[in-house]
Amino acid sequence: MNIQYNAKSDLLYIRLDERKQQVMNRKISEDVVLDVGKRGKIVGIEFLDASKHLDLKRLLPVRYKVSPKAA
């Protein structure tokens, strides 16, 4: 997964599948666009005017932990 934010365009993009593939854009609201790949799977989510809809101060920067694999 990859999350990118462009402050100049106020666009937040969440890429769920890193594989290069052809996608179809599906606008689900005025400010949210889904990138849909093969078999209707969501590949990415684009938020237009992100700062108006999301609390970016709480969301960014992204922090995460990777748990060790179970033995």
Steps between C-alpha positions, in 0.01 A plus 500: 500500500620850417351832618591825328384854569556795269451823697501717188204318343356388840475145370543189714551167323500159665643227279389158625657280233851588385489280189499687171164446337232665294231666712163661445407815694167497681386826654299407808446855626599850398837463676574126505618292205570126508754335272356159423711222353441147382194319630369823654764520773581844640860591416502857629291773661540866409371779726462838331502806730631261764554763771129588487393141567778340704688600813842493334682597819383175659543295184842619385774405532394138491641286778480125509656194658574174332444203728753218487381193313352229715728201540 
